[in-house]
Amino acid sequence: MIPFNRPHLTDHEIRYIQQAADQGQLAGNGAFTRRCQEWLQHTLGAPHALLTHSCTAALEMSALLLDIAPGDEVIMPSFTFVSTANAFVLRGATPVFVDIRPDTLNLDERLVDAAITPRTRAIVPVHYAGVACEMDALAAVAVRHGLPIVEDAAQGLMSTYRTRPVGSFGRLATISFHETKNVTAGEGGALVINDPALVERAELIWEKGTNRSRFFRGEVDKYTWVDLGSSYLPGEITAAFLWAQLEEAESITRARLALWQRYYDACGPLVEMGVELPTVPGDRQHNAHLFRVLLPESVPQADVLADLKQRGIHALFHYVPLHSSPAGQRFGRAPFPLPVTDSVSRRIVRLPLWLGMRDSDPAFIADQLAQAIATRV
Ligand SMILES: *Cc1c(COP(=O)(O)O)cnc(C)c1O
């Protein structure tokens, strides 16, 4: 069986964890945390970055930082992971679901304007598959309405849009280091703070609403409860593991891109069967986070996934669109129909892509997929 994902380890995770233990600090905000944060700041050109337990936690911090409150609305795609919405629903806001573009499967920037109301407080684009959203157009809408952008860059580390890194556009951006992402700490994430005015409060929220970070820097002589907050910082074991991965983020991305390209080339013949391949516009570099195809409408997705499983290939679908999920219907709102989201959700097939796969696997899998489709068109 070819698994859908297998986490990639460099040679250094265990050594760095040993170093963290030897240094005698296992709680968060230690030497490895700072190293990871400096790497993120340098790579993204951001004034500040904070490691978190997850991208989910970073999204929750974003909602706190933007003072999202009951009655507020937040615009986002329906075709995304639940955390994008949950973070704002936890503050009492209503996620407003907008359709995606048929090419990149990203939030359709042309539909955002019409979804904005006097209650709108933020726009949350998701860089799906590590392919950047139309950031210039989205920024123009945001500026016109005076709204902040929070980039859900969970899948977007090492991607660019017009040579600028994904995660550097929004007032805030959130990154995931979950096991299924390109660079991983098992569970982990980061909040990228691109607006210097939010840095100080972000640190308070991160450290349980205390000014502990300022205390450690000697800026205040005692530390105390000063704001809303929670425990959003991971321990040094997680940071040490992550540091090994960040050091190799470039070579990890390069190797994934090579596998992605093998898939793309091998899937070429499937286009004649009505299969749609991924689109990466020429003005942006993706990070090969995932390889997906869209089946023809007439070919049942569940049958193809089951057939691939019988052929020893673990392929997956995602997402149940949030606007049609039980919690999405309870907490969210879709002002317009979402035909692209509905269609993509019925047609998408994600194929295994992980470091350690054989170079020949993508062609083999593409061939098996072609056979699974051919019997059904
Ligand atoms: C993975 C993912 C998340 C959640 O990341 P965690 O680190 O697991 O919390 C959020 N949004 C998107 C788009 C994701 O792909």
Residues whose N, C-alpha, C, O or C-beta is under 5 A from the ligand:
A	BS01	LIG	S54 C55 T56 T80 F81 S83 T84 V126 D152 A154 Q155 S176 F177 H178 G188 G189
